[in-house]
Amino acid sequence: MAIRISMGSWSFAFGPYAAEPKPLEEVARRLARAGYDGIELNGYPPHVTLERYAARSAREELKSLLGGLGLGISGYSADLSACNPALEENRQAYLDRFRRLVELCHDIGSPMIRVDTGTAPGSLTDREYHAAFHHVADLWRECADWARQARVLMAWEFEPGFVFNKPSEVLALYEQVGHPWFRVLFDTAHAYMCAVAGARQHGAKETLEGGVAEFIEKLGAAIGAVHVIDSDGTLYGDDTSHHVPIGQGRVPWRYVAPALGAVPRIEWWCADLCFHPRAWEMVEENLRAARELAAMARPPAPAAGRPPGGD
């Protein structure tokens, strides 16, 4: 199955674009003209929020707009920031909002809803950290069952900006949730910062000798969604991964692209340019680079040694 390429609409609403975000319709028309197969929708203001798309008619209009432009939807980045999932007292509020967001995804035809752990590294004691891990897993298992009923995959995007970002923690939390409609969203820049740089980790630093490619190998079929973007090994605002255009960073694509291509059941790659100041001007270039990676995405031949993880 050929990999389809989308781009996240948040690339034109966050960071340098936050003061003057591009309207969603303008973004969609720009991506369609460039030749993208689809769009991944930003659930934060001013794009596809629950408040703006409360009415069924508004959701139908969005479907009609994107369908008329020939754009599919690869996923939806949900805004659950008002109810931190790591805190027990937020459980019911999180569940209520998640159910509404899953209904929105179902109505607009999004096959995936993206979530995160919502808690900054360093904000929890060791005891709180352990308790939060199990609380989030239990909460997300219940959420995943709601997602199953709506036929929407729930995908967790790990990153250095939020807790549980060590490679072993990512796999452990996935296994602890243990639900067939819950999987991992694998962002290649975040993967580099977590598996190679070991950025913002709780306790002792954990990296992988084989870097991003080994991380993909360890997760395997746990991966349910993919974002492709490069990393220069630094953080954006000392918070989360600094995203740089494909080919301008340290991700070893000759190993990583084939490894991603071997992951089963992946239809979409979202080519992400979050926080990049020239994302709007680089739309076509970003698509060309993502398509070149997709052309490399063949299962790797058996190798005698482990591929290098960094530069």
N, C-alpha and C positions, 0 to 999 in steps of 0.2 A: 504494500500500500504506500503510495507516494505521500510524503510528509507535506502538510499544508502549513502555510506561514501566515501568522497574524501579527498584530502589533498592539501593545497595550495603550489604551487611550489616556492612562495616567501619565504617560510620557510627556503629555502636553498640558498637564494640570498641576504637577508637583514641582518642587524645587524652583528652578529659574522661571517656570511658567505660572507659579502660584499667584502672583500678583495680577496677571492677565491670562487666565487659562483659555485655551482654545475651546469654543463650543463643540459639543459632541457631533452635531451634524456636519460641521466644517471638518472635523477630524475624520469622520467616516468617508466623506467625499474625497478627501486628500488621499486616504489609504486606498480607496477604490481606484482612483486615477492612477496611482502608482503601480497597481497590479497585485495588491495583497489578496490572499484568499479569504481573510477574515479579520476580525477585530476582537481584542480581549477587553472587556468593559470595566471601567473604573467605577466602583460603587460609592466613591466619595464625591462631595460637591466639587464642581457643579454638574457632574455627569449623571450616572444612573442611580440615583438615590431612591430610597423607599418613599420619601416625601414627594419627590418630583414625579415618580411613577407609581403613585398610589392607585390610580384609576386603571381599570382594565383597558379602557380606550387608549390611554397613553402608552401602555405596553404593546398594544396592537400597532399603534403608529410607529413605535420603535422597530418592531419586527418588519413592518412594511418598508420603512426607510432602508434598513440594512439589506433586506431581501432584494429590494429594487436596485440597490447598488451592487448586488452580486457578492455581498460580504456575509460569510458565516460568522458564528460566534464561537470562539474557542474557550471562553470562560468568563467568570465574573469575579472581581476582587471585592469582597464584601466589607462593608464598614461596620465592624463590631467594636470599635474603639471605646465606645461609651460603657462597655461592660466587660472588663478585663476577665478572661476565662480562668486565670490562675487564682482568683479570689472566690472562696466558697460562697460569700454573700451575694455574688453576682450570678449565681447559677441560673435562677429562674429568669432573670432579665435577659441573660445570654440566650437561653433556650427560646424564649418568646421572640426575640429579634431574629434569631437564626431561622426559625420556622417561617417568618414573614419573608426573609430574604430568599429562602429556598423556593417559596411560592413565586416570588418575582422571577427567579431563574427559570422555573418551569414555564411561566407564562411567556417569557421572551425567547425561550428556546436555547438557553445556555446549558451546555452539558456538564459544566463544572462550576463549583463555588470555592473560592480560595479563602483560607483562614490563616491566622497566625496566633502565637501564644500571647502576644500583647503585653508582655512584661519585660522591662529593661534589665539587661544583665547587671548584677551588682545590687539590685534592689531587694533581694531576698537573702535571709540567713540560710545556712546549710539545712537547718530543720525545715524552714519554710519552703526551701527549694525542693526537697524530697516530697513534702506534702503536696505542693503545687503540681508536681509531675503526675501523681496519681489522680489528683482532682481533675486536671485537664484531660487525662485519658478517659476517665469515667464520663465526663461531660461530653467529650467528642464522640464517644461511642453512642450515646443517646442521640446526639445531633446527626451522626451518620445514618441512624435508622430513619430519621425524618428525611434525610437526603435520599435514601433508598426508595422511600415511598413516592417521592417526586421524580425518581429516575435521574437524579443529579449527583454526580460524583463530588465528594467532599475532598479537597486537596489542601494539605498543610504546607505552607511555604516557610521553611526554616531560614534563618538569616542571623548575622551577628548582632543585629539590633534588638533581638528578642531572645529570651532564655531557651534552653535546650537546643543548643546549636553545635554541640560536639557530634562528630559522625556516629559514635556509639549511641548517643542520646537520641539522635534522629531515628535510628533503626529501633531502639528500645521503645520509644514512644509510639511509633507505628505499630509495633507488635503488641504493646499494651492496650491500644485501642482495639485492635483485633476485629475490625469490621470490614467486610468485602467492599463497602462503598466509601471507605476511607483510604486515601493514599497520600503520597508525598509529592509536592510540587518541587521539582528540581531546577533551581535557578543556577546557571553555571558560574556567575560572579559570586553569589553567596556561597556556592560549593567551594570555590577557590579560597575565599576568606575563612571558611570554616575548616576545610580539610588540609589546606596548605599553610595559611597564615595563622590559623588558630586564634582568630580575633575574638575578643570579648567573651571568653569562655569562663564558666564558673569553676573555680578551683584550678587544678593542674591542667596545663595546655595539652590538647590532644590533636595530633595531625596524622595524616596517612602518608606512608612512604610513596605510594603510587598516586597521591593527590586526587584530583577530580575524577580521573578515570577509575581509580580504585573505589572511590566513593560510589560511583554509578554501579560498579560491579557488586559491591556489598548490598546495595539497596535492591537492585534488579527489578523484579516485578512490583516492588513496593512503590515505584515511581509511576504516578498517574498523570502527570502534566509536566511540561518542560518550558522553561524560559532560556533562550540563548542570548548571551551577552558576555562581553569580556571583562576582565578585572585587571587593574594595575597593581593590586596588592595593598591598596589603601582604603580607608573608610571615608565616606561622605559625611562631613560634619561630625567626625568622631562618633558616628552612630551606626550606620549600616554600610553595606558594600558600595564602593564607588563604581558605578557602571561606566565602562568606556566602550566605544564601538568595536565590533567584532574584528579581530585581527590587530588591534592596537594595544593589546594587553598581554598578559602572561598565561592565559589558558592555553594548554597544548592541544589545539584542535585536531591534530592528526591522530591523536589517541581518543580524545573526548567525543568527537563527532561520530566515529564508528561505534563507540561504546553506547552512546545515546540511541543510535540506530538499531542496536540489538535489544533495546528495552521493548517488551511486547505491548501491544494495544495502544500505542501512542499515535494519534492522528495529527495533532497540532504541535508546532513549535511556535511560541510567542517570542518574536524578536524585540526585546525590551531595550529602550533607551531612557529609562527613568533617571531623572536629575541631570540629563545632558543638556547643556545650554543651546545646542544647535540641533536638537531632535527634529524640529520641524523641517529644517533645511536638509536633513540627512535621511529622510524617509525612503527615497529611492535607493540610496547607497546601502542603507540598512537591510532592505529587502534583497538586494544583490548578494550581500555578504551571507545572509541567512540561507539563501538558496544554494550558494556554494558549499556551505556546511552540510545542507541536506543531501547534496550530491555525494558527499563523503560518508554519509551515514549508512555504511554497510557493516555487518558484523565483522569484527577484527579477526584476522588470521591468528592461529595459535602462535604465541611468542615464547621464546626461551626464558626471558626475564620480564620483570615488572617495568612498565613504562615510567618514565620520570614524572613527578607530580608538578614541577614548577616550570621555570623558564625553558 
